[in-house]
Amino acid sequence: MNNKLILWAITVGLGGFLFGLDTAVISGAELEIQKLWNLDSWTHGLAVAIALYGTVIGAAFGGIPADKYGRKNTLLWIGILFFLSSVGAAIASGVNMFMVFRFIGGLSIGASSVVAPVYISEIAPPKYRGRMVISFQANIVFGILIAYVSNYLLQGGADSWRWMLGVVAFPSLLFSVLMLFTPETPRWLLLYKGDEAKAREVLAITEENVTGAVNEIMVSAKQEASSSTDKLFSKKYFFPLLLAFLFSFFNQASGINAVIYYAPRIFEMTGLGKEGALLSTSGIGVFNLIFTIIGWYLIDRYGRRVLMYIGSIGYIISLALIAMAFYNESYAYVPYYVFAFIGAHAIGQGSVIWVFISEIFPNSVRASGMAFGSLTHWVFAALIANFFPYFADHLGGGPIFAFFSVMMVFQLIYVWKMMPETKGVSLEDLQKRLIH
């Protein structure tokens, strides 16, 4: 590890900050928007979830510009789109205009969830790859925390929701400027541009044996080229595709985005007033950050599977307790159960997802494989966020959180029976293990 490497990882991780900030900031604005434009539950759910539908498109196609124009240039434009989205949503005069700009923000979130982890995984030494890719996740949860805190501080004014959404513009500009000073990844320079000289310059900062690293990347690329046409959706890549799909599905089947997007509403369902709900929501952000830092410390020491075991068991217990509280209409401890749920997510799925998916695909299809995993994640995130208000109104919290708890039992089985350990293994060696 050296200062330049750390700076690049932090800079690209700021894409995660924008991701988290833009994702969670709507939680403080969604009730005001519903009242302002007199939205029914279906339209209101769509207005909140429209950004997530944008993430589906961004995730599906984010790998294309990342391969064609480079990881760096794609991230630069993602920052610009974040800026345009935040300003447009903040000044929206109606729900349709609001949804257009939130959709653009969703495109940025989806694309950043593909490109930023790929960038970091491609510049990171194997020994530190987990911690470096988690810098992206740590920035996501820090962005969520700042969103909750700013929502709490900005509440009360007639147009407070506009300021809540508009704050995203400032870090968006900073991110775009900082991306101008980051290099392209050596693997993209070698495999897509054929620029070995520049690739060596970057590898000289990240690797002790530059020639050995170049040779390993090129040999891996030649083996891939000679054995297939490198189409992602082929029998050859079935196992990593299955791993990525199930991992992403279970991430959302936990209900994490329902809690992130509708935390104030969930707390109000338990009888807390609006101010208390927003303050409790800030506590979610704090817990998320603390346990993400713990995950950052543990992931390269004990591995991805250990964190997923901890997280899965924590999910099952906390979600079951929340469901029982709603069934029994006894809400005194619900905020603590929610904090425990957030802690379980942060140390498990939250810490591991972007690391794991960015590792399991070979160089030639890594961006498209990451796009597939991210696309799966955001499709289910959009569906859950869209339908949560409807089911909350018609079923209540008990059945919803019981369903999430049962799904986490299946995640625990997935970790036990299917998930490989990727700690400390080079990307090229992982390719040999997972591709048959």
Secondary structure, DSSP 4 states (H G I P E B T S, - for coil): --HHHHHHHHHHHHHHHHHHHHHHTHHHHHHHHHHHTT--HHHHHHHHHHHHHHHHHHHHHTHHHHHHT-HHHHHHHHHHHHHHHHHHHHT-SSHHHHHHHHHHHHHHHHHHHHHHHHHHHHHS-GGGHHHHHHHHHHHHHHHHHHHHHHHHHHTTSTTHHHHHHHTTHHHHHHHHHHHTTSPPPHHHIIIII--HHHHHHHHHHH-S-HHHHHHHHHHHHHHHHHH----SSSGGGHHHHHHHHHHHHHHHHTTHHHHHHHHHHHHHHTT--HHHHHHHHHHHHHHHHHHHHHHHHHHHHH-HHHHHHHHHHHHHHHHHHHHHHHHHT--TTHHHHHHHHHHHHHHTHHHHHHHHHHHSS-GGGHHHHHHHHHHHHHHHHHHHHHHHHHHHHHT-HHHHHHHHHHHHHHHHHHHHHTPPP-TT--HHHHHHHH--
